[in-house]
Amino acid sequence: MSLLVVLAESTEELAPLLMPPLAFAGIAAAIFIALGFVVFSFRDVANRQGQGAGKSSDTHGAGH
């Protein structure tokens, strides 16, 4: 027998998936969209914290 025939006959059977590949992609997309909404909800926090910190740093007298 040639090497090609031996390799073709000895291939392993793939394990079955729990759900179709598109379902895995859909779940991953839903998770990324949910995380995107979380990140989007905190988009202005640095600006709000910066304004509050700027006001308090003027009153403590550090001279910076």
N, C-alpha and C positions, 0 to 999 in steps of 0.2 A: 504494500500500500504506500502511496505517496504521503508525504508530510501534510499536504493540504487536505487530503481526505481524512487523515487521523485528527487533525485540528478541527475540521468541520463536524465530525462525529462526537467530539469530546466537549462541545460547548455546553455550558451550564444553563439550566433553565432559570430565568429571572424570577425573583420573588414578586408576588402580586402586590400592588399598591393598595392602600386603604381607600383611596378615592382617585378620580381621574386627575391627570396632571393640571388641567385647567382649574380645578377646584383648589389645588395648592397655590396656584398663581393668584386666584381670587382672594384667598385668605391673606396672602402676603400683601396684596394691594390694599385690602381693607385695613390691615394693621398699619401700613405706611401712611394711609390717608388719616387714620385716627391720630397717629403720632404727629402728622403735619398740623392737624388742628390744635394739638397741645402746644406745639412750638409757636404757631401763629397767635395763640392766646397770650403768650408772654412777649410779644413783639415790642412793646413799649415800656417794659419794666425798667430797663436800664435808664431810659430818659427820666422816668418818674423818680427813681432812686437817686439819680444824679442831681436833680433839682432839690430834693430834700436834703441831701448831704451838703450841697453848696451853701444852703442857708444856715445849717448848724455849724459849719466850719468857720463862718465869719464871726460867730458869736463867742467862740471859745478862746479867742485871743492868741492863737498860735503864731500869727504874723506871716503866714505863707502866702 
